[in-house]
Amino acid sequence: KIIVGSYMGYLRIFNPHPVKPGDGVQPEDLLLEVQLREPILQVEVGKFVSGTEGLHLAVLHCRKLCVYAVSGTLGNVEHGNQYQLKLMYEHNLQRTACNMTYGPFGGVKGRDLICIQSMDGMLMLFEQESYAFGRFLPGFLLPGPLTYSSRTDSFITVSSCRQVESYKYQVLAFATDADERQETEQQKLSSGKRLAVDWVLNIGEQALDICVVSFNQAVSSVFVLGERNFFCLKDNGQIRFMKKLDYSPSCFIPYCSVKEGTINTLVGNHSKMLNVYQDVTLKWATQLPHIPVSVKVANLQDLKGVIVTLSDNGHLQCSYLGTDPSLFQAPRVDSREINYEEFDAEMKELQKIIKEATKTEDILPKSEKHRDLIVTAEVSPDLDAESQAIDSEVKAEAVPSVTVKITIQSRVTAQKPNLTVCVQAPLAVTCDQFVFDDLEPDSSETVVLSVFLKGNCSPSELEGNCVVSYSTPTGIVKVAQCNFRLPLRLICFPAQPSKAANHKLTIDTNKPPISFLTIFPDFVDPSEDDQANVLGFQFLTGSKTTLLASKTSQRYRIQSDQLEDLWLITKELMLRLEEHFKKQNCKDFTCTFSGSIPLQEYFELIDRHFELRLNAEKFQELLSERAVQFRAIERRLLTRFKDKTPAPLQHLDTLLEGTFREVIALADAAEENQANLFQAFTKLKSATHLVIMLISLWQKLSTDQVAILEATFLPLAEDTQELGWEETVDAAISYLLRTCLSKSSKEQALTLSSQLCMPKDTSRLKKNITLFCDRLAKGGRLSLSTDSATQQTAVMPG
């Protein structure tokens, strides 16, 4: 019979019948299944009941030892037999049990005694129905495996010092009782009843299991399975042999060998293998379908040598090694004549296939000519007749809005498409998230939304983008996106040009100037002829910009009172000029800038932004101080109110109210500062875009170099207290000055600090930007190549 106990408290007894290999389990194989109330730690079978030498079942729970009798009554048919479990007696344990062993301790005849090891190192011995005595193991830390050797009448365990220890039963019986351990250390030393170890062997590793074996023809031995070795010891603790394992074992069982003087051992491991050793020689290895946690060898029905394995999730398997290795070797085939011409032709064909397969375009994913899902955005040419702007902070009389129509066309089944529309603050959309039902193949969805200016400052970008994320039926998440350009009329309207201005820019072109009637038809009234060369733009936020075209030379001038307001008008002018010449099939149109880069005005915007960041830090400190003060006053007040004898408040309530007002005022000021900081960052972004554009026109930079410039000066979409614009840009420019714009190898050797933190002031950043423009003026070129030799030649042409 096979008895299995589980941590779920199930006790099962099986009596398997040999069937054809691979057949399923038979219902009558399970003789008995009982659910006990507690987890089962160990089950053993022995002569545990007094007055009879019949076998009984001992079951160890955490705090209980139960001994059962298993009995059966015959039924009329094969599977009609009934088995039941009857409790003979139980011992409630005072300590949590770990494991147990049994045997005829002290050479007693015809009955088995039980020894239980507790988690705190006490050995509790039971003489069947009565508790005999308890002994503490010396120097105990953690419990290890425990077994009893009847030949030497001793208990063998592996202590947490990683050594095998043997204790004689007689020494245990005469040692001081564990219940009388209150005596002093001095008495204990003098009494001579201390628990002394019989022998010790240091194995240097934790043990998984111990087994004591004695077969007729072999030397009686103690087997210990460690985590990396297994040891065979003599009865006096000397090593007979040991085997180093090159895997992590999980369980083992020594059994009788056919060869005289040797012992076979089955060792299961965590690689789902079962190895058969004859002493130290590996004789056979076989694969198991699971990791065994327990292995035994059994004789079931008429089949000898059945290997019973149990996995940790309760998979019980009876298997059999009933085969001999085949010693047959196939005879060599007579070698044929080789046709070398055929071989060459086949080789060439194979090489051709390999060459085709290793082409790079096949390794990289092919760009889809026909995309599965296409998203398009169409911006209405006119502003909305009735503005859709909601909660706008702009002080203008009317805040216009423009309609954007977004269409999603799907060629395949798109599951749960989700559309997100993004525009840069201070612009906003009436609705930015759309979730659709699943799209069928060749179907489309259209949504309409409006874009308007929400914040009270001009945006740095007039572009938006739509992103659609969806799943294919196979579960792959895909994304489709498109960009759209918003009209300039959304943020400004035509106004009277002004002659005076603080900031002026001149853009040179290589073509005669175009009348503004042609390129700005939405801003020019055709009845007024004087607007052909001069144009005024009034921003919704209040500032004004003027655009002039020279009548004699090929130049345009943009002027405004604010540096950041020049950006959008300059960009719009260049885009419209490019579109105009593209329509006329003129391909050599270029713009250049020959003036000086307005760095001083740009630095003022940087300083303004940085000053507001410092203010935000100051407000944060003050708020935390006031909050600490507020909580301290609260605690004082609370103790006053809880006091049984009322004490005067001593104006604590006045202090609390005053502090509360201060906290609110500081929070309001911090919020206002945050709004100003956002506006300052938007203006700084606009001015940065302008500076990048002027540098690229001035130095005639390629698109790759403009991309490096943008990555350097506009690294953040959003500015935060922890990671701000100043320190990020400073680190990026320092890197470029140290690599592709360096003058000497000494500069290249400078190391950059790995931590970005807010600087004390902006002087270093301004110095680096000036130096950056200076190096570009002297012929420096931007590149991200790390090869210093190529950089040197790139920096100093000729």
For each residue, the residues with C-beta under 8 A, 3 or more apart:
1: 13 14 15 31
2: 13 14 15 16 298 308 316 318
3: 11 12 13 14 43 45 57
4: 10 11 12 13 14 43 310 314 316
5: 10 11 40 41 42 43 59
6: 9 10 11 12 39 40 314
7: 39 40
8: 35 39
9: 6 35 36 37 38 39 40
10: 4 5 6 33 34 35 36 40
11: 3 4 5 6 32 33 34 35 36 40 43 59 85
12: 3 4 6 30 32 33 34
13: 1 2 3 4 30 31 32 33 70 83
14: 1 2 3 4 29 30 31 316
15: 1 2 29 31
16: 2 25 26 29 300 318
17: 26 28 29 301
18: 300 301 302 303
19: 23 26
20: 23
21:
22:
23: 19 20
24:
25: 16 29 30
26: 16 17 19 29
27: 30 79
28: 17 78 79
29: 14 15 16 17 25 26
30: 12 13 14 25 27 33
31: 1 13 14 15 72 81 83
32: 11 12 13 70 83 84 85
33: 10 11 12 13 30
34: 10 11 12 85
35: 8 9 10 11
36: 9 10 11 40 59 61 66
37: 9
38: 9 61 62 63 64
39: 6 7 8 9 61 62
40: 5 6 7 9 10 11 36 43 59 60 61
41: 5 60 61 62 97 98 99
42: 5 59 60 99 100
43: 3 4 5 11 40 57 58 59 60
44: 57 58 60 100 101 102 114
45: 3 55 56 57 58
46: 55 56 58 102 103 112 114
47: 52 53 54 55 56 110 111 112
48: 56 58 67 88 102 111 112 114 128
49: 52 54 56 67 69 88 89 128 129
50: 111 128 129
51:
52: 47 49
53: 47 110 111
54: 47 49 69
55: 45 46 47
56: 45 46 47 48 49 67 68 69 70 88
57: 3 43 44 45 67 68 69 70 85
58: 43 44 45 46 48 65 66 67 100 102 114
59: 5 11 36 40 42 43 65 66 67 68
60: 40 41 42 43 44 64 65 97 99 100 116
61: 36 38 39 40 41 64 65 66 97
62: 38 39 41 96 97
63: 38 92 93 96 97
64: 38 60 61 90 91 92 93
65: 58 59 60 61 90 91 93 97 100 114 116 126
66: 36 58 59 61 87 89 90
67: 48 49 56 57 58 59 87 88 89 90
68: 56 57 59 85 86 87 88
69: 49 54 56 57 85 86 88
70: 13 32 56 57 83 84 85 86
71: 83 84 86
72: 31 81 82 83 84
73: 81 82 84
74: 80 81
75: 79 80 81 82
76: 80
77: 80
78: 28 81
79: 27 28 75
80: 74 75 76 77
81: 31 72 73 74 75 78
82: 72 73 75
83: 13 31 32 70 71 72
84: 32 70 71 72 73
85: 11 32 34 57 68 69 70
86: 68 69 70 71
87: 66 67 68 90
88: 48 49 56 67 68 69
89: 49 66 67 129
90: 64 65 66 67 87
91: 64 65 126 131
92: 63 64
93: 63 64 65 96 97 116 118 124
94:
95: 118 119 120 122 124
96: 62 63 93 118 119 120
97: 41 60 61 62 63 65 93 100 116 117 118 119
98: 41 117 118 119 143
99: 41 42 60 116 117 143 145 146
100: 42 44 58 60 65 97 114 115 116 117 146
101: 44 114 115 146 147 148 155
102: 44 46 48 58 112 113 114 115 148
103: 46 112 113 148 150
104: 107 108 109 111 112 113 150
105: 108 113 115 125 148 153 169
106: 113 153 169 170 173
107: 104 153
108: 104 105 111 113
109: 104
110: 47 53
111: 47 48 50 53 104 108 128
112: 46 47 48 102 103 104
113: 102 103 104 105 106 108 125 126 127 128 132
114: 44 46 48 58 65 100 101 102 125 126
115: 100 101 102 105 123 124 125 126 146 148 155
116: 60 65 93 97 99 100 123 124 125 126
117: 97 98 99 100 121 122 123 124 143 146 157
118: 93 95 96 97 98 121 122 123 124 143
119: 95 96 97 98 143
120: 95 96 140
121: 117 118 136 137 140 141 143
122: 95 117 118 134 135 136 137 178
123: 115 116 117 118 134 135 136 137 155 172
124: 93 95 115 116 117 118 131 134
125: 105 113 114 115 116 131 132 133 134 135 172
126: 65 91 113 114 115 116 130 131 132
127: 113 130 131 132
128: 48 49 50 111 113
129: 49 50 89
130: 126 127
131: 91 124 125 126 127
132: 113 125 126 127
133: 125 172 173 177 178
134: 122 123 124 125 177 178 179
135: 122 123 125 172 175 177 178 195
136: 121 122 123 140 178 181 195
137: 121 122 123 140 157 159 165 167 195
138: 194 195 197
139: 159 161
140: 120 121 136 137 143 159 160
141: 121 159 160 161
142: 160
143: 98 99 117 118 119 121 140 146
144: 157 158 159 160 206 207
145: 99 157 158 207 208 209 210
146: 99 100 101 115 117 143 155 156 157 210
147: 101 155 156 157 210 211 212
148: 101 102 103 105 115 154 155 156 212
149: 152 153 154 155 156 166 212 222 235
150: 103 104 153 212
151: 212 214 220 235
152: 149 166 168 198 235
153: 105 106 107 149 150 168 169 170
154: 148 149 166 167 168 169 198
155: 101 115 123 146 147 148 149 166 167 169 172
156: 146 147 148 149 164 165 166 210 212 222
157: 117 137 144 145 146 147 164 165 167 210
158: 144 145 162 163 164 165 203 206 207 210 224
159: 137 139 140 141 144 162 163 165
160: 140 141 142 144
161: 139 141 202
162: 158 159 202 203 204 205 206
163: 158 159 200 201 202 203
164: 156 157 158 200 201 203 207 210 222 224 231 233 237
165: 137 156 157 158 159 197 199 200
166: 149 152 154 155 156 197 198 199 200 237
167: 137 154 155 157 171 172 195 197 198
168: 152 153 154 171 172 198
169: 105 106 153 154 155 172 173
170: 106 153 173 174
171: 167 168 174 175 195 196 198
172: 123 125 133 135 155 167 168 169 175 195
173: 106 133 169 170
174: 170 171 193
175: 135 171 172 193 194 195 196
176: 180 181 183 188 191 193 194 195
177: 133 134 135 180 181
178: 122 133 134 135 136 181
179: 134
180: 176 177 183
181: 136 176 177 178
182:
183: 176 180 187 188 191
184: 187 188
185: 188 189
186: 189 190
187: 183 184 190 191
188: 176 183 184 185 191 193 194
189: 185 186 194
190: 186 187
191: 176 183 187 188 194
192:
193: 174 175 176 188
194: 138 175 176 188 189 191
195: 135 136 137 138 167 171 172 175 176
196: 171 175
197: 138 165 166 167 200
198: 152 154 166 167 168 171
199: 165 166 236 237
200: 163 164 165 166 197 237
201: 163 164 233 237 238 239
202: 161 162 163
203: 158 162 163 164 207 224 226 229 231
204: 162
205: 162 226 227 228 229
206: 144 158 162 226 227
207: 144 145 158 164 203 210 224 225 226 227
208: 145 225 226 227 249 250 251 252
209: 145 224 225 251 252
210: 145 146 147 156 157 158 164 207 222 223 224 225
211: 147 222 223 225 252 253 254
212: 147 148 149 150 151 156 220 221 222 223
213: 218 220 221 223 254 263
214: 151 218 220 221
215: 218 256 257 263
216:
217: 260 261
218: 213 214 215 221 256 257 260 261 262 263
219: 234 240 261
220: 151 212 213 214 235
221: 212 213 214 218 232 233 234 235 240 254 263
222: 149 156 164 210 211 212 232 233 234 235
223: 210 211 212 213 230 231 232 233 252 254 263 265
224: 158 164 203 207 209 210 230 231 233
225: 207 208 209 210 211 230 249 251 252 267
226: 203 205 206 207 208 229 230 231
227: 205 206 207 208 248 249
228: 205 244 245 248
229: 203 205 226 242 243 244 245
230: 223 224 225 226 242 243 245 249 252 265 267
231: 164 203 223 224 226 239 241 242
232: 221 222 223 239 240 241 242 263 279
233: 164 201 221 222 223 224 237 238 239 240
234: 219 221 222 237 238 239 240
235: 149 151 152 220 221 222
236: 199
237: 164 166 199 200 201 233 234
238: 201 233 234
239: 201 231 232 233 234 242
240: 219 221 232 233 234
241: 231 232 279 280
242: 229 230 231 232 239 280
243: 229 230 277 280
244: 228 229
245: 228 229 230 248 249 267 269
246:
247: 269 270 271 273
248: 227 228 245 269 270 271
249: 208 225 227 230 245 252 267 268 269 270
250: 208 268 269 270 291 292 293
251: 208 209 225 267 268 292 293 294 295
252: 208 209 211 223 225 230 249 265 266 267 268 295
253: 211 265 266 295 296 297
254: 211 213 221 223 263 264 265
255: 263 264 265 266 297
256: 215 218 263 264
257: 215 218 262 263 264 278
258:
259: 262 278
260: 217 218
261: 217 218 219
262: 218 257 259 278 279
263: 213 215 218 221 223 232 254 255 256 257 278 279
264: 254 255 256 257 276 277 278 283
265: 223 230 252 253 254 255 276 277
266: 252 253 255 274 275 276 295 297 307
267: 225 230 245 249 251 252 274 275 277
268: 249 250 251 252 273 274 275 288 291 292 293 295 309
269: 245 247 248 249 250 272 273 274 275 291
270: 247 248 249 250 291
271: 247 248
272: 269 287 288 289 290 291
273: 247 268 269 285 286 287 288
274: 266 267 268 269 285 286 287 288 292 295 307 309
275: 266 267 268 269 282 284 285
276: 264 265 266 282 283 284 285 286 321
277: 243 264 265 267 280 281 282 283
278: 257 259 262 263 264 281 283
279: 232 241 262 263
280: 241 242 243 277
281: 277 278
282: 275 276 277 285
283: 264 276 277 278
284: 275 276 321
285: 273 274 275 276 282
286: 273 274 276 321
287: 272 273 274
288: 268 272 273 274 291 292 309 317 319
289: 272 315 317
290: 272 309 311 313 315 317
291: 250 268 269 270 272 288 311 312
292: 250 251 268 274 288 295 309 310 311
293: 250 251 268 310 311 312
294: 251 309 310
295: 251 252 253 266 268 274 292 307 308 309 310
296: 253 307 308
297: 253 255 266 305 306 307 308
298: 2 306 308 318
299: 303 304 305 306
300: 16 18 303 306 318
301: 17 18
302: 18
303: 18 299 300 306 320
304: 299
305: 297 299 320 321
306: 297 298 299 300 303 318 319 320
307: 266 274 295 296 297 318 319 320 321
308: 2 295 296 297 298 316 317 318
309: 268 274 288 290 292 294 295 316 317 319
310: 4 292 293 294 295 314 315 316 317
311: 290 291 292 293 314 315
312: 291 293
313: 290
314: 4 6 310 311
315: 289 290 310 311
316: 2 4 14 308 309 310
317: 288 289 290 308 309 310
318: 2 16 298 300 306 307 308
319: 288 306 307 309
320: 303 305 306 307
321: 276 284 286 305 307
322:
323:
324:
325:
326:
327:
328:
329:
330:
331:
332:
333:
334:
335:
336:
337:
338: 343
339: 342 343
340: 343 344
341: 344 345
342: 339 345 346
343: 338 339 340 346 347
344: 340 341 347 348
345: 341 342 348 349
346: 342 343 349 350
347: 343 344 350 351
348: 344 345 351 352
349: 345 346 352 353
350: 346 347 353 354
351: 347 348 354 355
352: 348 349 355 356
353: 349 350 356 357
354: 350 351 357 358
355: 351 352 358 359
356: 352 353 359 362
357: 353 354 362
358: 354 355 362 363
359: 355 356 362 363
360: 363 364
361: 364 366
362: 356 357 358 359
363: 358 359 360
364: 360 361
365:
366: 361
367:
368: 371 372
369:
370: 411
371: 368 374 411 480
372: 368 410 411 412 414 472 478 480
373: 408 409 410 411 412 414 417 439 468 470 478 480
374: 371 408 409 411 480
375: 406 407 408 409 419 466 468 480 481 482
376: 406 407 409 482
377: 404 405 406 407 464 466 482 483 484
378: 404 405 406 407 484
379: 402 403 404 484 485 486 487
380: 383 384 402 403 404 405
381: 487
382:
383: 380 387 400 401 402 487 489 490
384: 380 387 388 400 401 402 403 450
385:
386:
387: 383 384 398 399 400 401 452
388: 384 401 403 430 450 452
389: 392 399 400 401 450 452 453 454
390: 430 452
391: 454
392: 389 399 452 453 454
393: 454 455 456
394: 399 453 454 455 456 540 541
395: 456 541 542
396: 399 540 541 542
397:
398: 387
399: 387 389 392 394 396 452 453 540
400: 383 384 387 389 452 489 490
401: 383 384 387 388 389 430 450 451 452 490
402: 379 380 383 384 450 451 452 486 487 489 490
403: 379 380 384 388 448 449 450
404: 377 378 379 380 421 429 448 449 450 451 464 484
405: 377 378 380 446 447 448
406: 375 376 377 378 419 421 446 447 448 449 466
407: 375 376 377 378 444 445 446
408: 373 374 375 417 419 436 439 444 445 446 468 480
409: 373 374 375 376 443 444
410: 372 373 413 414 417 439 440 441 442 443 444 470
411: 370 371 372 373 374 441 442
412: 372 373 441 472 473
413: 410 438 439 440 441 472 473
414: 372 373 410 417 438 439 470 471 472
415: 438 470 471 472 473
416: 435 436 438 470 471
417: 373 408 410 414 435 436 438 439 445 468 469 470
418: 433 434 435 436 468 469 470
419: 375 406 408 433 434 435 436 447 466 467 468
420: 432 433 434 466 467 468 469
421: 404 406 429 431 432 433 434 449 464 465 466
422: 432 464 465 466 467
423: 427 428 429 451 463 464 486
424: 427 459 460 461 463 464
425: 428 454 455 459 678 682
426: 453 454 455 456 457 458 459 682
427: 423 424 451 452 453 454 459 464 486 490
428: 423 425 451 452 453 454 455
429: 404 421 423 432 449 450 451 464
430: 388 390 401 449 450 451 452
431: 421 434 449
432: 420 421 422 429 449
433: 418 419 420 421
434: 418 419 420 421 431 447
435: 416 417 418 419
436: 408 416 417 418 419 439 445
437:
438: 413 414 415 416 417
439: 373 408 410 413 414 417 436 443 444 445 470
440: 410 413 443
441: 410 411 412 413
442: 410 411
443: 409 410 439 440
444: 407 408 409 410 439
445: 407 408 417 436 439
446: 405 406 407 408
447: 405 406 419 434
448: 403 404 405 406
449: 403 404 406 421 429 430 431 432
450: 384 388 389 401 402 403 404 429 430
451: 401 402 404 423 427 428 429 430 464 486 490
452: 387 388 389 390 392 399 400 401 402 427 428 430 490
453: 389 392 394 399 426 427 428 458 459 490 491 540
454: 389 391 392 393 394 425 426 427 428
455: 393 394 425 426 428 678 679 682
456: 393 394 395 426 541 679
457: 426 541 679 682 683
458: 426 453 491 492 539 540 541 543 564 565 568 682 683 686
459: 424 425 426 427 453 462 491 568 682 686
460: 424 564 567 682 685 686 689
461: 424 685 689
462: 459 485 486 487 488 490 491 568 572
463: 423 424 483 484 485 486
464: 377 404 421 422 423 424 427 429 451 483 484 486
465: 421 422 481 482 483 484
466: 375 377 406 419 420 421 422 481 482 484
467: 419 420 422 479 480 481
468: 373 375 408 417 418 419 420 479 480 481
469: 417 418 420 477 478 479
470: 373 410 414 415 416 417 418 439 477 478 480
471: 414 415 416 475 476 477 478
472: 372 412 413 414 415 475 476 478
473: 412 413 415
474:
475: 471 472
476: 471 472
477: 469 470 471
478: 372 373 469 470 471 472
479: 467 468 469
480: 371 372 373 374 375 408 467 468 470
481: 375 465 466 467 468
482: 375 376 377 465 466
483: 377 463 464 465
484: 377 378 379 404 463 464 465 466
485: 379 462 463
486: 379 402 423 427 451 462 463 464 490
487: 379 381 383 402 462 490 522
488: 462 491 492 522 523 537 568 569 572
489: 383 400 402 492 493 522 523
490: 383 400 401 402 427 451 452 453 462 486 487
491: 453 458 459 462 488 539 540 568
492: 458 488 489 537 538 539 540 545 568
493: 489 537 538 540
494: 523 524 525 535 536 537 538
495: 536 537 538 544
496: 536
497: 534 535 536 546 547 548
498: 501 536 544 546
499: 546
500:
501: 498 504 546 559 560 561
502: 560 561 562
503: 559 560 561 562 563 566 598 601
504: 501 557 558 559
505: 557 558 559 566 570 593 595 598 694
506: 555 556 557 593 594 595
507: 555 556 557 558 570 573 574 591 592 593 697
508: 554 555 591 592 593 594
509: 513 554 555 556 577 589 590 591 592
510: 554 588 589 590
511: 514 554 581 586 589
512: 554
513: 509 533 549 550 551 554 555 556
514: 511 518 519 549 577 580
515: 518 519 532 533 549
516: 519 520 523 524 531 532 533 534 535 547 549
517: 520 521 524 526 531 532
518: 514 515 521 580
519: 514 515 516 573 576 577 580
520: 516 517 523 524 535 547 576
521: 517 518 524
522: 487 488 489
523: 488 489 494 516 520 535 537
524: 494 516 517 520 521 528 531 532 535
525: 494 528 531
526: 517
527:
528: 524 525 531
529: 532
530: 533 534
531: 516 517 524 525 528 534 535
532: 515 516 517 524 529 549
533: 513 515 516 530 548 549 551
534: 497 516 530 531 546 547 548 549
535: 494 497 516 520 523 524 531 546 547 548
536: 494 495 496 497 498 544 545 546 547
537: 488 492 493 494 495 523 544 545 546 547 569
538: 492 493 494 495 544
539: 458 491 492 542 543 544 545 565
540: 394 396 399 453 458 491 492 493
541: 394 395 396 456 457 458
542: 395 396 539
543: 458 539 560 561 562 565
544: 495 498 536 537 538 539 560 561 565
545: 492 536 537 539 558 559 560 565 566 569
546: 497 498 499 501 534 535 536 537 558 559 560
547: 497 516 520 534 535 536 537 556 557 558 569 573
548: 497 533 534 535 556 557 558 559
549: 513 514 515 516 532 533 534 555 556
550: 513 553 554 555 556 557
551: 513 533
552:
553: 550
554: 508 509 510 511 512 513 550
555: 506 507 508 509 513 549 550
556: 506 507 509 513 547 548 549 550 573
557: 504 505 506 507 547 548 550
558: 504 505 507 545 546 547 548 566 569 570 573
559: 501 503 504 505 545 546 548 566
560: 501 502 503 543 544 545 546 563 565 566 569
561: 501 502 503 543 544 565
562: 502 503 543 565 566 683
563: 503 560 566 598 601 602 605 687 690
564: 458 460 567 605 683 684 686 687 690
565: 458 539 543 544 545 560 561 562 568 569 686
566: 503 505 545 558 559 560 562 563 569 570 690
567: 460 564 570 571 686 687 689 690 693
568: 458 459 462 488 491 492 565 571 572 686
569: 488 537 545 547 558 560 565 566 572 573
570: 505 507 558 566 567 573 574 690 693
571: 567 568 574 575 689 693
572: 462 488 568 569 575 576
573: 507 519 547 556 558 569 570 576 577
574: 507 570 571 577 578 591 693
575: 571 572 578 579
576: 519 520 572 573 579 580
577: 509 514 519 573 574 580 581 589 591
578: 574 575 581 582 589
579: 575 576 582 583
580: 514 518 519 576 577 583 584
581: 511 577 578 584 586 589
582: 578 579 585 586
583: 579 580
584: 580 581
585: 582
586: 511 581 582 589
587:
588: 510
589: 509 510 511 577 578 581 586
590: 509 510
591: 507 508 509 574 577 697
592: 507 508 509 697 698 700
593: 505 506 507 508 694 697 698
594: 506 508 698
595: 505 506
596: 599
597: 602 691 694 695 698 773
598: 503 505 563 601 602 691 694
599: 596 602 603 691 766 769 770 773
600: 603 604
601: 503 563 598 604 605 687
602: 563 597 598 599 605 606 687 688 691 769
603: 599 600 606 607 762 766 769
604: 600 601 607 608
605: 563 564 601 602 608 609 680 683 684 687
606: 602 603 609 610 684 726 762 765 766
607: 603 604 610 611 762
608: 604 605 611 612 680 683
609: 605 606 612 613 677 680 681 683 684 719 725 726
610: 606 607 613 614 726 761 762
611: 607 608 614 615
612: 608 609 615 616 673 676 677 680
613: 609 610 616 617 677 721 724 726 758
614: 610 611 617 618
615: 611 612 618 619 673
616: 612 613 619 620 670 673 674 677 721
617: 613 614 620 621 721 758
618: 614 615 621 622
619: 615 616 622 623 666 669 670 673
620: 616 617 623 624 670 721
621: 617 618 624 625
622: 618 619 625 626 666
623: 619 620 626 627 663 666 667 670
624: 620 621 627 628
625: 621 622 628 629
626: 622 623 629 630 659 662 663 666
627: 623 624 630 631 663
628: 624 625 631 632
629: 625 626 632 633 659
630: 626 627 633 634 656 659 660 663
631: 627 628 634 635
632: 628 629 635 636
633: 629 630 636 637 652 655 656 659
634: 630 631 637 638 656
635: 631 632 638 639
636: 632 633 639 640 652
637: 633 634 640 641 649 652 653 656
638: 634 635 641 642
639: 635 636 642 643
640: 636 637 643 647 649 652
641: 637 638
642: 638 639
643: 639 640 646 647
644:
645:
646: 643
647: 640 643
648:
649: 637 640 652 653
650:
651: 654 655
652: 633 636 637 640 649 655 656
653: 637 649 656 657
654: 651 657 658
655: 633 651 652 658 659
656: 630 633 634 637 652 653 659 660
657: 653 654 660 661
658: 654 655 661 662
659: 626 629 630 633 655 656 662 663
660: 630 656 657 663 664
661: 657 658 664 665
662: 626 658 659 665 666
663: 623 626 627 630 659 660 666 667
664: 660 661 667 668
665: 661 662 668 669
666: 619 622 623 626 662 663 669 670
667: 623 663 664 670 671
668: 664 665 671 672
669: 619 665 666 672 673
670: 616 619 620 623 666 667 673 674
671: 667 668 674 675
672: 668 669 675 676
673: 612 615 616 619 669 670 676 677
674: 616 670 671 677 678
675: 671 672 678 679
676: 612 672 673 679 680
677: 609 612 613 616 673 674 680 681 719
678: 425 455 674 675 681 682 719
679: 455 456 457 675 676 682 683
680: 605 608 609 612 676 677 683 684
681: 609 677 678 684 685 719 725
682: 425 426 455 457 458 459 460 678 679 685 686
683: 457 458 562 564 605 608 609 679 680 686 687
684: 564 605 606 609 680 681 687 688 725
685: 460 461 681 682 688 689 714
686: 458 459 460 564 565 567 568 682 683 689 690
687: 563 564 567 601 602 605 683 684 690 691
688: 602 684 685 691 692 713 714
689: 460 461 567 571 685 686 692 693 714
690: 563 564 566 567 570 686 687 693 694
691: 597 598 599 602 687 688 694 695 713
692: 688 689 695 696 706 709 710 713 714
693: 567 570 571 574 689 690 696 697
694: 505 593 597 598 690 691 697 698
695: 597 691 692 698 699 701 709 773 776
696: 692 693 699 700 701 705 706 709
697: 507 591 592 593 693 694 700
698: 592 593 594 597 694 695
699: 695 696 776 777
700: 592 696 697
701: 695 696 705 706 709 782
702: 705 706
703: 706 707
704: 707 708
705: 696 701 702 708 709 781 782 783
706: 692 696 701 702 703 709 710
707: 703 704 710 711
708: 704 705 711 712 736 782 783 784
709: 692 695 696 701 705 706 712 713 782
710: 692 706 707 713 714
711: 707 708 714 715 732
712: 708 709 715 729 732 733 736
713: 688 691 692 709 710 729 732
714: 685 688 689 692 710 711
715: 711 712 725 728 729 732
716: 719 723 724 725 728
717:
718:
719: 609 677 678 681 716 724 725
720: 723 724
721: 613 616 617 620 724 758
722:
723: 716 720 727 728 756
724: 613 716 719 720 721 727 728 758
725: 609 681 684 715 716 719 728 729
726: 606 609 610 613 729 730 758 759 762 765
727: 723 724 730 731 756 757 758 759
728: 715 716 723 724 725 731 732 756
729: 712 713 715 725 726 732 733 765
730: 726 727 733 734 759 764 765 768
731: 727 728 734 735 752 756
732: 711 712 713 715 728 729 735 736
733: 712 729 730 736 737 765 768 769 772
734: 730 731 737 738 752 768
735: 731 732 738 739 752
736: 708 712 732 733 739 740 741 772 782
737: 733 734 741 742 747 768 771 772 775
738: 734 735 742 747 748 750 752
739: 735 736 742 748 786 788 791
740: 736 780 781 782 783 784 785 791 794 795
741: 736 737 772 775 776 780 782 795
742: 737 738 739 745 747 748 791 795
743: 747 775 795
744: 747 748
745: 742 748 749 788
746: 749 750
747: 737 738 742 743 744 750
748: 738 739 742 744 745 788
749: 745 746
750: 738 746 747
751:
752: 731 734 735 738
753:
754:
755:
756: 723 727 728 731
757: 727
758: 613 617 721 724 726 727
759: 726 727 730 762 764 765
760:
761: 610 764
762: 603 606 607 610 726 759 765 766
763: 766 767
764: 730 759 761 767 768
765: 606 726 729 730 733 759 762 768 769
766: 599 603 606 762 763 769 770
767: 763 764 770 771
768: 730 733 734 737 764 765 771 772
769: 599 602 603 733 765 766 772 773
770: 599 766 767 773 774
771: 737 767 768 774 775
772: 733 736 737 741 768 769 775 776
773: 597 599 695 769 770 776 777
774: 770 771 777 778
775: 737 741 743 771 772 778 780 795
776: 695 699 741 772 773 780 782
777: 699 773 774
778: 774 775
779: 795 796 797
780: 740 741 775 776 794 795
781: 705 740 794 795 797
782: 701 705 708 709 736 740 741 776
783: 705 708 740 790 791 794
784: 708 740
785: 740 790 791 794
786: 739
787: 790 791
788: 739 745 748 791 792
789: 792 793
790: 783 785 787 793 794
791: 739 740 742 783 785 787 788 794 795
792: 788 789 795 796
793: 789 790 796 797
794: 740 780 781 783 785 790 791 797
795: 740 741 742 743 775 779 780 781 791 792
796: 779 792 793
797: 779 781 793 794
798:
